[in-house]
Amino acid sequence: MSNQSNLRQVLAAAALLTSALATVPVTFAQAFPSKSVEFVVHSGAGGGPDQFARIVSDVITRDKLLSQPVVVTNRTGGGGSIAFNFIKSKHGDPHFVLGIGTGTLLTIASRTDLDLGLENYTPLAFFGLDAQVVAVAVNSKFISVKELIEAGRREPNQYAASLASANGFGRQVLYLMERDAGARFKFVPFKSGVDAALAVAGGHVLFTTENISETQALVEAKKIKLLATSGNKRAAFAPDVPTLKEAGYPIVLGTGRGFAMPAGVPKEAAAAMEAVLRRVHDSAAWKEFVARNAYEDVYMNGAEFAAHLARSREEMAQFLIAIGVSQIRK
């Protein structure tokens, strides 16, 4: 057979193959991001999760770490379940990123009635710990956490705490204070930790056990005062305030701040976003935010964060069972 005949056969075969391929759908991985990235926050504006998501999005935008815009949306309600259900509904889409307050996430993930377990998320990065506080109005008669807890022991259910959630870390700190000292307190839920702190400053509730980041401004404005914090170490802006552990109560607890994508996202997209978040964590802007908001600066990558969440969910489940919450995953 001549070379010319061979060439004609090759060209004919190529034409047939091209025609066949034209009728077959082609699947390929789009470059990430191919559109704007939405940071979803489960709290209202000004709350700890909102402040955290916005500083990270600001650094990404300022330093042009992504090729597409980043927007922050507050999807509030249902104790956080509105935002988490929204992320669950975006299965496989890496253009939606959940800003996590671990107390809320773990509480919801522990409930069997909500079907919002940890398997619905792809953890990306853990940035730091926002410790809880024990804070009273600046003119309160209580000058130490020991005095407050002793009052709750002598006069059970006579003093009330303001909380952002009936089941979150603020409530867990309150529970541990009660359990370890035999005290009993009432509590009043508010929409956010900021609202809980404002209720104390206004004299409507005696104290709060919400986050440092949500109380610091009122402390600096001399509207409330800290009796203790629940971190591993004293807050830099309040070096004279003891930790609960230093005060004699073995309580180290706080809200972790981090990010996750929906489950089922492409590994390449998750890795790309994780790399971006690591760059934000290493930035001077983040270090300044940590210092300004008295965070404990702790970084975990996606795999480490996933393992941390799994361990912490078991601890949260034990706490929820202890306070009588039903339908809890054991």
N, C-alpha and C positions, 0 to 999 in steps of 0.2 A: 504494500500500500504506500502511495506517495506521501511525502511530508505535507503536501497541500490537502490531501484527503484527510490525513490525521488532524490537521488544524481545523477543517470544517466540522469534524466529529466533536472535537473539544468545544468549539464555539456553540454547537447545537446543544451539547450536554449542559454547558454553562447557562444557556438561555432557558432550558427546561428547569434547571435548579433555581434560577432567579424567579421564574414564574411561580414555582411551587412555594418558595419562601415568602412570596408576597401574600400568600393566603394564610400563613401561619402567624399568630400573634407573637410578638417578640417581647420578652420580659427582661428588664435590665435594672440595675440599681441606680437610681438617680443620685447625683451628687448632693450631699447635705451641706447646708440647707438650700432647698430649691424655692423656698418662700419664707415669709416672716416667721419667727419663732415666738410662740406665746408662753410666757411664764405665768402659770396659774397659781394664785394665792388663795388659801382657804380662810383667811381672816380679812377684816376690814382695813381700810386705809389707816396707816399709823401704827398698827399692831406689829408685834415682833416679826412674824413671817413676812409681812408687807415691807417693813424696813429692810430686811435681809434680801429679799428678792430684788428690790429696787437698787440697792447699792451694787449688787452683782450685775444687773442689766445695764446700769450706768457705766460700769467699767468696760463691759463688752462693747457697748456702743462707742464710748470715748476712744478706746484703743483699737477699734475696728477689728475685733477678734472673730467676728462672723461676717459673711458676705451679705447677709440679709438683716433687716431690722429686728429688734427684740422689743416686744410689747409686754407690759404687765397688766393682767386683769384680775380683779378681785371677784371670786365666785363664792360668795358667802352663803351661809345657811346650813341647817341640818347638822350643826356641830362639826362642820368640815366635810360632811358626806356629799354635799353638792359638788364641791371641787373634785373630790376623789372619784365620784361617779363619772364626772365629766372626763377625767383622765382615763378611766377605765374604758369609756366609750370610744376613745381615740386609739385603741389597740393597734400597734404596728406603725403609728405615725410619729416620727421623731420630732415633729415641729411643735409639739406640746410638752412643756417641762413643768413638773409640779415642784413648787417651793414647799419644802417640808418643815413643819414643826413636829418633831418626833412624838411628842406627847399625844397630840391629836391623831396622828397617823396610827400609832400603836393601839390607842383606845378603839378606834374604828375597826382596825384590822383584827382585833380580838373578838369582835361581836359576830356571832354566826348569823344573826338576822339581817345583816347589811350586805353580805356577800362581797366584802371589799378587803379580802385578805392580801397579804404582801405579794402574792403571786401575780397581782395585777400591775405591778410596777417594775421598772428597771432602774435600780439605784445607780446614781452617777458619782456623787461626791458628798462627803460630810465635811462641813467647814468649821464648825465650832460649837461650843456648849454655852447656852444662855441660861445661867443658873437661876434658880428660884430665890426669893427673898422672904423674910418675915418683916413687914413694914407697917408702921402705925402713923397716925397723924403727928405732926411735929410737936403739938402741944399735949400729946397723950401722957397719961400718968405712968405708963410703962416705959422703963428705960433699959430693960434687958429682956431677951427672949425667955430666960428662965422665969422671970416674974410673970410674963404672959402665960406661959404653959402652966405654972403653978396656980394661977388664977382659974384657968380652965379645968384644973384638977379639983380645986376647992369648990368651985361653982360651975358644975357641968351644964353645958348648953346655955350659958348666960352671955357668952361673947360670940360674935359672928365674924367670919372672914369673907371677903369678896373674892370670887374666883371667875376665871374665864370659862371654866367647864366644870361640870359636876364629876367628871371622871379623869381629868388630865393630870399633869404633873403637879400643878398647884394643889389639887385635891389630894394627890398622893403624899406630898410633903405634910399636909394637914393631918392625914391619916397616920403617918408615921410619928408625928409629934404626939398625937393622941395615944397611939399604941404603946410607945416607949415610956410615956409618963403617966398613963392612966387618966389623961385629960379628955374633955369632950367639948367640942365647939360646934356651933351652927355655921352654915355657909350660905351665901347668896350668889347665884350665878349671874354673870354679866356678859355682854356681847363680846368683850375682848379684855385682855389684860390691862390695856390703857384705861378702859372704863372702870375696871375693878380698882385700879390705883386712884383714879379720880374720886371714886366713892369714898375711899379712905380719907383723901385730902379734904373732901367736903364734910367730913364728920358723919356720913351716913352709915358707914360700917367701920368696925374697930380696926381691923387689920386685913392685910392681903398676903398671899403666898405666891404671887405671880412672878414673872420674870424680871431680872435686873433691867433688861433693855426697855421694859415697859414702865418702869418706876424711876429710872435714873433722872429724867428731866424734873420730876416732882421733888426728888431728893435735893437736886441742885438748886431748885427754886425755894427750898426750905418749906415745902408744903407737907411732906411726909419725911419720916426718918427710918433708917434701917436698924433693926435689932439683930439680924443675922442674915447670912447668905448660905445657900446650900451647895456651893461649888467645892472644888478640891482645894482652893486657896482663896484668900481674901480678895475682894474687888479692888483694883488699883485706885479707883476714884473714892473709895471709902476704906482706907487702910486700917482704921480703928474699929471697924465692924467685924466681929468674929464670924467664922463659919459655924454652922450648926454643930459640926463635929468638935470644934474647939470649945463650944459652949456645953459639951457633954452629951450631945444627941448624935448618934452615929448615922447621920442622914447626908448622903452626897447624891444629889439629883439635879437634873436640869434639862431643859429642852434643847435637843440637838437641832442644828440647822443644816439642811442639805437639800439636794435636788434628785429627782427621779423622772425618767420618761415613762410612757406607758409600756406595758408588757408587749413583747413581740416586735420591737423595733429592730431594724438592721444593726448588726454588731458594729459595722463601720461607723454608722451615725452615732451610736452611743459612745464609741471610743473617741470620735471627733469632739463631741460635746464635753466628754470628760476631760479631754486635753484642754479645751477652752476654759473650763471651770478651774482646772489646776493653775492656769496662768492668772486667772482672777485672784485665786487664793494667794498666789505669790506676789501680788501687786502691792505697791505702797498704799494704794487707796483702801485695800482690804485691811491692811495692818492698822491704818488709822481708824477704820470703822470698829475694829476689835477693841482698840484702846478707848475709843469714845463711848462704846456701848458695854464695856466691861465683860466682853466675851472671853471664854477660855479658848484659845486658838488651837484647835485639834483638827488635823486633816485625815480623812480616809478616802481611798479610791472606791470605785464602784463595788468591787468584790468585798473589800473590808466593810464597807457600809452595809452591804446586804447581810453579812454575817452578824454585824452589830444589831441590826434590826431584828433578825431572827431570835437572838438571845434576849433582847429587850422585850420582844413581844411576849415571851414566856413569863417574864417577870411582871409585865403589865397584866397579863391574864390572872396571875395569882393575886395581885392587888384588887382587881375588879371583883373577883370571886369573894375576897375577904370583905368587901364593902356591900356585898349582896346584889351585885349586878348579874342579871340572868343572861342566858344565851351567850356564854363565853367559850371561845375555843380553848381547850386545855392543852 
